[in-house]
Amino acid sequence: MGITWDTAYETGHAEIDLQHRQLLAIVQELESAETQEHRSHEVIVGVLNHVMDFTILHFAMEEGLMRRVGYPLAARDEMIRQHEEFTAYARLRVLEFRENCLVSVLPLRDFLAEWLLVHELGLDSRLASFIRDRSSIVLEPEISA
């Protein structure tokens, strides 16, 4: 698929866009690991783990941001549902690869890249727009318990 970052993908929210660029870089790392002639199963599993860990971190950031800015509940629920669906699908594919049920991660890479674009151009852009429209809101960092 070979997707690269384009300014058209930007939501206009610096933190969200930075994390999207980082996620895309990880997806590219996955492609690189898969297409290397002497790839190691362990190396690819490591990249897959990185994808999952960073994605979960990104989703937590977005969900915390939605709470802090008072994002409408229906829109928040829709985004959280998408996050849960993505996580379930990706976890299953990662487990299949770990157990050698999948011989290639390129379909997963394609799914990740497409999902990233669809999600960020859709729901994430709406969230960023909501935040811009309420630019008078001062956001305080979320405090973890």
N, C-alpha and C positions, 0 to 999 in steps of 0.2 A: 504494500500500500504506500509506503514511503511518505507519510504526511509530515509536513513541516509547519512551523508556526507562521501565522499570517495575522497582520493587524486586524483583519476582518473578524478574527475570532475573539477579539478583546471585548470584555464586558464593560470596561470603564471603571472597574473597581480594582485598585492596584493589588491587593492581597489575593483576590480570586484569580486575577490574570497571572500573577507570579506563580501561583500553585498550578494553574493549568499548564503553563509553560514547563514547569518541573515535571508534571505528569506526562506530558508529551515527550520530554527528554527520556523518561524512564521507558516509555513505549518504544522509542527508537533504540534504546539500549537492549530491549527485549528482542527486537528485530535483528540487531547486530549479533547478539549471542546466538540466536537461532540459525542465522545464515553463515556463521563461521564454519569453515570446513571441518575443523576438529573441535566442535563445540563439546562442552562437558555438560552432562545432565545436571550435575550439581550447580554449575554456573547459572544455567537457565532457571533452576529452582530458586536460586538466590535472587535473581532479577525478578522472578514472579513474586517472591516474598516481599521484595522492595515495592513492587507495584501495589500489592495488597496493603502493606503497612502505610504507604504514603496516601493511598486512596482513602483509607479509613481516617487518617489524620485530616485530610482535606474535607471529608464529609462532616467530621466533628466541627471543624472551623466554620463551615457554612451553616450548619445547624445552630451553632452558638451565635453566629452573626444574625441569623433570622430572629432568634429570641431577643437579642439585644436591641434590634431596631424596630421590634413590634410588627414583624412581617405578618400579613393576614394568615390566619390559621389554615384556611383551605389551601392556600398556595404553599404554605410550610408543609402541610401534610402530603401534598402532591410531590414535593421535592424529596421528603424523607422516604416516601414510598419508592421513588425511583432509586434513591440511594440503597435501600434495602434490596430491591430487585437486582441491581447491578452487583452488589456485594455477594448475594447468593449465587448468581450465575458465575461470577469470576472465581469464587471460592471452589465451586464444583469443578470448573475447568482446571484450576491449579491442582486440586486433589487428583484429578484424572491424569494430569501430566506427571505428578509425583509418583503415581502408581503405575506408570507406563501404559496407561489406557489411551493416552494421546501421544502420538509420535512427533507431532509438530505443534508449536505454540503460535504459528503464523495466523491461524483462524482466530485465536484469542487476541493476538496483537491487532488484527483488523477490527474485531469487536471493540476493543479498548479505544482505538483511535476513532472509530465511528461514534461510539457512545460519548466520548469526550466532546466531540464537535457538536453532536445533537444536543447534549445536555447543556453545554456552555452557551451555545447559541440560543437555546430556549430558556429553560428555567433559570439558569445562572444570570443570564442577561436581564431577565425580568427582576430578579432580586437586586442586581446592581442599579437598575433603573429606579426601583423603589427607593433605594438608599440615596441616589442622586436627587430624587424629588423631595426627599426629606433632609436635604443637606444641612439644615439648621440643627439636626440632632447631633449631639456630641456623643461619640461612642467611647465608652470606657472599656478597657480590656476585660474579658471574662475572667473571673476568678475561679480557679479550680478548687474543689474541696479536698 
